[in-house]
Amino acid sequence: MDERDRRHLLDLIEHAQTAIGYARAHGRGWWKNAETLDAVLMRISQVGESASKTSAEALAEVPDVEWRDIKGSAPRSSTSTRRPTSSSSVAWSLASCPGSSPP
Protein backbone atom coordinates (compact mmCIF):
# COMPACT_ATOMS: atom_id res chain seq x y z
CA MET A 1 0.00 0.00 0.00
CA ASP A 2 1.40 3.38 -0.95
CA GLU A 3 1.66 6.43 1.31
CA ARG A 4 -1.32 8.17 -0.29
CA ASP A 5 -3.63 5.22 0.41
CA ARG A 6 -2.27 4.89 3.93
CA ARG A 7 -3.03 8.58 4.56
CA HIS A 8 -6.60 8.23 3.23
CA LEU A 9 -7.22 5.16 5.38
CA LEU A 10 -5.86 6.91 8.48
CA ASP A 11 -8.18 9.86 7.75
CA LEU A 12 -11.06 7.41 7.33
CA ILE A 13 -10.34 5.81 10.70
CA GLU A 14 -10.07 9.20 12.41
CA HIS A 15 -13.42 10.35 11.00
CA ALA A 16 -15.10 7.07 11.96
CA GLN A 17 -13.73 7.20 15.51
CA THR A 18 -14.85 10.81 15.86
CA ALA A 19 -18.37 9.90 14.68
CA ILE A 20 -18.50 7.11 17.24
CA GLY A 21 -17.26 9.50 19.93
CA TYR A 22 -19.97 12.05 19.13
CA ALA A 23 -22.68 9.40 19.36
CA ARG A 24 -21.34 7.82 22.54
CA ALA A 25 -20.94 11.20 24.22
CA HIS A 26 -24.69 11.74 23.88
CA GLY A 27 -25.67 8.17 24.78
CA ARG A 28 -29.03 6.62 24.01
CA GLY A 29 -31.07 8.67 21.61
CA TRP A 30 -28.06 10.57 20.25
CA TRP A 31 -29.79 10.85 16.87
CA LYS A 32 -32.56 12.94 18.47
CA ASN A 33 -30.12 15.82 18.96
CA ALA A 34 -29.95 17.64 15.62
CA GLU A 35 -26.42 18.95 16.17
CA THR A 36 -25.09 15.53 17.11
CA LEU A 37 -26.86 13.89 14.19
CA ASP A 38 -25.44 16.50 11.79
CA ALA A 39 -21.95 16.05 13.22
CA VAL A 40 -22.12 12.25 12.92
CA LEU A 41 -23.47 12.42 9.36
CA MET A 42 -20.78 14.94 8.38
CA ARG A 43 -18.06 12.62 9.67
CA ILE A 44 -19.66 9.69 7.85
CA SER A 45 -19.59 11.77 4.69
CA GLN A 46 -15.88 12.36 5.29
CA VAL A 47 -15.37 8.61 5.78
CA GLY A 48 -16.98 8.04 2.38
CA GLU A 49 -14.85 10.73 0.79
CA SER A 50 -11.65 9.19 2.19
CA ALA A 51 -12.75 5.73 0.98
CA SER A 52 -13.47 7.15 -2.48
CA LYS A 53 -9.93 8.55 -2.67
CA THR A 54 -8.37 5.22 -1.67
CA SER A 55 -7.30 2.81 -4.42
CA ALA A 56 -9.31 -0.33 -5.08
CA GLU A 57 -6.17 -2.38 -4.35
CA ALA A 58 -5.82 -0.89 -0.87
CA LEU A 59 -9.52 -1.37 -0.11
CA ALA A 60 -9.28 -4.99 -1.25
CA GLU A 61 -6.86 -5.58 1.63
CA VAL A 62 -9.86 -5.17 3.95
CA PRO A 63 -12.43 -7.48 2.31
CA ASP A 64 -14.94 -7.67 5.18
CA VAL A 65 -16.00 -4.03 4.72
CA GLU A 66 -18.85 -3.05 2.40
CA TRP A 67 -16.79 -0.36 0.64
CA ARG A 68 -19.48 0.38 -1.93
CA ASP A 69 -21.89 1.41 0.85
CA ILE A 70 -19.22 3.46 2.59
CA LYS A 71 -18.12 5.17 -0.63
CA GLY A 72 -21.81 5.89 -1.26
CA SER A 73 -21.87 8.08 1.85
CA ALA A 74 -19.49 10.59 0.24
CA PRO A 75 -20.98 13.84 -1.07
CA ARG A 76 -21.95 13.54 -4.72
CA SER A 77 -20.80 17.09 -5.48
CA SER A 78 -19.58 20.14 -3.61
CA THR A 79 -22.95 21.84 -4.13
CA SER A 80 -25.05 18.88 -3.01
CA THR A 81 -27.32 19.52 -0.05
CA ARG A 82 -29.06 16.15 -0.15
CA ARG A 83 -27.72 13.46 2.13
CA PRO A 84 -27.00 10.15 0.40
CA THR A 85 -29.48 7.39 1.18
CA SER A 86 -26.78 5.02 2.38
CA SER A 87 -25.72 7.38 5.19
CA SER A 88 -28.32 5.96 7.54
CA SER A 89 -27.06 2.40 7.26
CA VAL A 90 -23.45 3.53 7.51
CA ALA A 91 -24.33 5.67 10.54
CA TRP A 92 -25.69 2.65 12.38
CA SER A 93 -22.69 0.56 11.38
CA LEU A 94 -20.19 3.13 12.60
CA ALA A 95 -21.85 4.93 15.46
CA SER A 96 -24.55 2.84 17.10
CA CYS A 97 -24.35 2.72 20.86
CA PRO A 98 -25.19 -0.38 22.90
CA GLY A 99 -28.91 -0.41 23.57
CA SER A 100 -29.68 2.11 20.83
CA SER A 101 -32.32 1.50 18.24
CA PRO A 102 -32.85 3.39 15.01
CA PRO A 103 -35.47 6.13 14.87
ZATITOR-394599 format. One line per 4 residues: number of its first residue (from 1); their letters; for each residue x, y, z of N, C-alpha, C. Coordinates in Angstrom, 2 decimals. Example, Ala and Ser with C-alpha at 12.3 -4.5 7.8 and 13.67 -1.06 7.14 Angstrom:
% ZATITOR-394599
1> AS> 13.19,-5.69,7.80,12.30,-4.50,7.80,13.20,-3.30,7.80 ~ 12.85,-2.25,7.08,13.67,-1.06,7.14,12.90,0.03,7.87
***
This chain:
% ZATITOR-394599
1> MDER> 0.86,-1.18,0.00,0.00,0.00,0.00,0.90,1.24,0.00 ~ 0.56,2.18,-0.87,1.40,3.38,-0.95,1.01,4.40,0.13 ~ 1.84,5.42,0.25,1.66,6.43,1.31,0.33,7.19,1.16 ~ -0.06,7.46,-0.05,-1.32,8.17,-0.29,-2.51,7.36,0.24
5> DRRH> -2.55,6.08,-0.09,-3.63,5.22,0.41,-3.60,5.11,1.93 ~ -2.42,4.98,2.47,-2.27,4.89,3.93,-2.83,6.16,4.59 ~ -2.54,7.31,4.02,-3.03,8.58,4.56,-4.56,8.65,4.49 ~ -5.14,8.23,3.37,-6.60,8.23,3.23,-7.25,7.28,4.23
9> LLDL> -6.65,6.11,4.42,-7.22,5.16,5.38,-7.09,5.67,6.82 ~ -6.00,6.32,7.14,-5.86,6.91,8.48,-6.89,8.02,8.69 ~ -7.13,8.83,7.67,-8.18,9.86,7.75,-9.54,9.20,7.96 ~ -9.80,8.14,7.21,-11.06,7.41,7.33,-11.27,6.92,8.76
13> IEHA> -10.24,6.33,9.33,-10.34,5.81,10.70,-10.58,6.95,11.68 ~ -9.88,8.05,11.51,-10.07,9.20,12.41,-11.50,9.72,12.34 ~ -12.04,9.86,11.14,-13.42,10.35,11.00,-14.42,9.37,11.61 ~ -14.20,8.08,11.40,-15.10,7.07,11.96,-15.05,7.09,13.49
17> QTAI> -13.86,7.16,14.05,-13.73,7.20,15.51,-14.36,8.46,16.09 ~ -14.24,9.57,15.39,-14.85,10.81,15.86,-16.37,10.70,15.83 ~ -16.92,10.11,14.76,-18.37,9.90,14.68,-18.86,9.04,15.83 ~ -18.15,7.98,16.13,-18.50,7.11,17.24,-18.44,7.88,18.55
21> GYAR> -17.40,8.69,18.72,-17.26,9.50,19.93,-18.41,10.47,20.12 ~ -18.84,11.13,19.04,-19.97,12.05,19.13,-21.22,11.32,19.61 ~ -21.48,10.16,19.00,-22.68,9.40,19.36,-22.60,8.90,20.80 ~ -21.48,8.35,21.17,-21.34,7.82,22.54,-21.41,8.92,23.59
25> AHGR> -20.91,10.10,23.26,-20.94,11.20,24.22,-22.37,11.61,24.57 ~ -23.29,11.37,23.64,-24.69,11.74,23.88,-25.55,10.55,24.29 ~ -24.98,9.35,24.29,-25.67,8.17,24.78,-26.91,7.79,23.98 ~ -27.79,7.06,24.66,-29.03,6.62,24.01,-29.79,7.80,23.44
29> GWWK> -30.30,7.61,22.25,-31.07,8.67,21.61,-30.22,9.78,21.02 ~ -28.95,9.53,20.78,-28.06,10.57,20.25,-28.58,11.17,18.95 ~ -29.28,10.38,18.16,-29.79,10.85,16.87,-30.93,11.86,17.03 ~ -31.47,11.99,18.24,-32.56,12.94,18.47,-32.04,14.37,18.61
33> NAET> -30.75,14.51,18.85,-30.12,15.82,18.96,-29.64,16.22,17.57 ~ -30.24,17.26,17.01,-29.95,17.64,15.62,-28.47,17.95,15.40 ~ -27.83,18.62,16.34,-26.42,18.95,16.17,-25.56,17.70,16.16 ~ -25.86,16.76,17.05,-25.09,15.53,17.11,-25.31,14.72,15.84
37> LDAV> -26.56,14.62,15.41,-26.86,13.89,14.19,-26.12,14.51,13.00 ~ -26.16,15.83,12.87,-25.44,16.50,11.79,-23.94,16.23,11.86 ~ -23.38,16.27,13.06,-21.95,16.05,13.22,-21.58,14.61,12.83 ~ -22.39,13.65,13.26,-22.12,12.25,12.92,-22.23,12.05,11.41
41> LMRI> -23.29,12.58,10.81,-23.47,12.42,9.36,-22.36,13.12,8.57 ~ -21.89,14.25,9.05,-20.78,14.94,8.38,-19.52,14.07,8.42 ~ -19.25,13.49,9.58,-18.06,12.62,9.67,-18.21,11.38,8.80 ~ -19.43,10.84,8.71,-19.66,9.69,7.85,-19.42,10.08,6.39
45> SQVG> -19.84,11.27,6.03,-19.59,11.77,4.69,-18.09,11.84,4.43 ~ -17.33,12.27,5.43,-15.88,12.36,5.29,-15.24,10.97,5.21 ~ -15.83,10.00,5.91,-15.37,8.61,5.78,-15.54,8.16,4.33 ~ -16.72,8.42,3.77,-16.98,8.04,2.38,-16.05,8.72,1.41
49> ESAS> -15.77,9.99,1.66,-14.85,10.73,0.79,-13.45,10.13,0.85 ~ -12.99,9.81,2.05,-11.65,9.19,2.19,-11.62,7.83,1.50 ~ -12.69,7.04,1.64,-12.75,5.73,0.98,-12.73,5.89,-0.53 ~ -13.42,6.91,-1.03,-13.47,7.15,-2.48,-12.11,7.54,-3.04
53> KTSA> -11.26,8.13,-2.23,-9.93,8.55,-2.67,-8.90,7.44,-2.54 ~ -9.28,6.33,-1.91,-8.37,5.22,-1.67,-8.45,4.25,-2.85 ~ -7.32,3.72,-3.27,-7.30,2.81,-4.42,-8.07,1.52,-4.13 ~ -8.58,0.93,-5.19,-9.31,-0.33,-5.08,-8.40,-1.43,-4.51
57> EALA> -7.13,-1.38,-4.85,-6.17,-2.38,-4.35,-6.02,-2.29,-2.84 ~ -5.95,-1.07,-2.32,-5.82,-0.89,-0.87,-7.09,-1.33,-0.15 ~ -8.24,-0.98,-0.72,-9.52,-1.37,-0.11,-9.69,-2.88,-0.13 ~ -9.17,-3.53,-1.15,-9.28,-4.99,-1.25,-8.53,-5.70,-0.13
61> EVPD> -7.59,-5.00,0.51,-6.86,-5.58,1.63,-7.73,-5.71,2.87 ~ -8.90,-5.09,2.85,-9.86,-5.17,3.95,-11.19,-5.67,3.35 ~ -11.28,-6.96,3.06,-12.43,-7.48,2.31,-13.74,-7.57,3.08 ~ -13.71,-7.51,4.39,-14.94,-7.67,5.18,-15.77,-6.40,5.26
65> VEWR> -15.30,-5.31,4.66,-16.00,-4.03,4.72,-16.79,-3.83,3.44 ~ -18.02,-3.35,3.57,-18.85,-3.05,2.40,-18.44,-1.68,1.85 ~ -17.35,-1.63,1.11,-16.79,-0.36,0.64,-17.74,0.40,-0.26 ~ -18.54,-0.31,-1.04,-19.48,0.38,-1.93,-20.47,1.20,-1.12
69> DIKG> -20.98,0.66,-0.01,-21.89,1.41,0.85,-21.18,2.60,1.49 ~ -19.97,2.39,1.93,-19.22,3.46,2.59,-18.88,4.56,1.58 ~ -18.43,4.17,0.40,-18.12,5.17,-0.63,-19.39,5.91,-1.05 ~ -20.54,5.26,-0.93,-21.81,5.89,-1.26,-22.22,6.97,-0.28
73> SAPR> -21.55,7.04,0.87,-21.87,8.08,1.85,-21.11,9.37,1.60 ~ -20.23,9.36,0.59,-19.49,10.59,0.24,-20.42,11.56,-0.47 ~ -20.17,12.85,-0.33,-20.98,13.84,-1.07,-20.86,13.59,-2.57 ~ -21.95,13.76,-3.27,-21.95,13.54,-4.72,-21.33,14.71,-5.46
77> SSTS> -21.43,15.91,-4.90,-20.80,17.09,-5.48,-20.64,18.13,-4.38 ~ -19.82,19.12,-4.64,-19.58,20.14,-3.61,-20.81,21.01,-3.37 ~ -21.76,21.01,-4.30,-22.95,21.84,-4.13,-24.15,21.03,-3.65 ~ -23.95,19.75,-3.42,-25.05,18.88,-3.01,-25.49,19.19,-1.59
81> TRRP> -26.79,19.31,-1.39,-27.32,19.52,-0.05,-28.12,18.31,0.41 ~ -28.30,17.34,-0.49,-29.06,16.15,-0.15,-28.12,15.11,0.43 ~ -28.54,14.50,1.53,-27.72,13.46,2.13,-27.93,12.15,1.36 ~ -26.86,11.42,1.10,-27.00,10.15,0.40,-27.86,9.17,1.20
85> TSSS> -28.59,8.32,0.50,-29.48,7.39,1.18,-28.74,6.34,1.98 ~ -27.50,6.04,1.64,-26.78,5.02,2.38,-26.21,5.53,3.69 ~ -26.28,6.84,3.95,-25.72,7.38,5.19,-26.36,6.77,6.43 ~ -27.65,6.52,6.38,-28.32,5.96,7.54,-27.75,4.60,7.92
89> SVAW> -27.58,3.72,6.94,-27.06,2.40,7.26,-25.61,2.48,7.70 ~ -24.84,3.36,7.10,-23.45,3.53,7.51,-23.39,4.12,8.91 ~ -24.29,5.06,9.21,-24.33,5.67,10.54,-24.53,4.60,11.60 ~ -25.44,3.69,11.38,-25.69,2.65,12.38,-24.53,1.69,12.46
93> SLAS> -23.85,1.44,11.35,-22.69,0.56,11.38,-21.54,1.17,12.16 ~ -21.34,2.47,11.98,-20.19,3.13,12.60,-20.45,3.64,14.00 ~ -21.66,4.13,14.26,-21.85,4.93,15.46,-22.96,4.46,16.38 ~ -23.49,3.26,16.20,-24.55,2.84,17.10,-23.99,2.54,18.48
97> CPGS> -24.74,2.95,19.47,-24.35,2.72,20.86,-25.07,1.48,21.38 ~ -24.49,0.77,22.34,-25.19,-0.38,22.90,-26.56,0.06,23.44 ~ -27.57,-0.71,23.10,-28.91,-0.41,23.57,-29.65,0.60,22.73 ~ -29.00,1.14,21.70,-29.68,2.11,20.83,-30.52,1.37,19.81
101> SPP> -31.54,2.03,19.35,-32.32,1.50,18.24,-32.58,2.63,17.28 ~ -32.66,2.31,15.99,-32.85,3.39,15.01,-34.17,4.10,15.19 ~ -34.23,5.37,14.75,-35.47,6.13,14.87,-36.58,5.53,14.03
***
